[in-house]
Amino acid sequence: MTDKSTATNWVKARAPSLDDLEIMARDAFAALPETFRALTGNLPIQVADFPQDDVLDDLGIESEFGLLGLFQGIGLAHASAVPTTGEMPNMIWLYRRPILDYWAEHDESLGGIVTHVLIHEIGHHFGLSDEDMEAIERAAG
């Protein structure tokens, strides 16, 4: 049974804004081990409501809710020592609305989801594939 005073606290609650999610991502990043953070360099973290249509098309994703985050760029394992002309900088994107949708449908904290997506995208920055990261997660339990 829900306490009436607790339920009242939700009456004026709003979904976290882009700025709120960016703060959560920066806090999650700051909580990662220093040695891990140091390896990422100055990797920018951006937050948008949804991925752009061309991103979804390139990845073959039909729903704008089908992508929670994205590493955009060349992973460290595949990068050359000399940047190529016209090469966009590496960047991590977190997508607010798909993250909130996932949160609403699962029994996980919003902070936990943001942290998981952020670490996953940093894994791509290091050159790990989705399969690599799934194997690491399975091994970690």
Secondary structure, DSSP 8 states (H G I E B T S, - for coil): ---HHHHHHTTT-----HHHHHHHHHHHHHTS-HHHHHHHTT--EEEESS--HHHHHHHT--STTS-SEEEES--TTT--SS--TT----EEEEEHHHHHHHHHHSSS-HHHHHHHHHHHHHHHHTT--HHHHHHHHHHH-
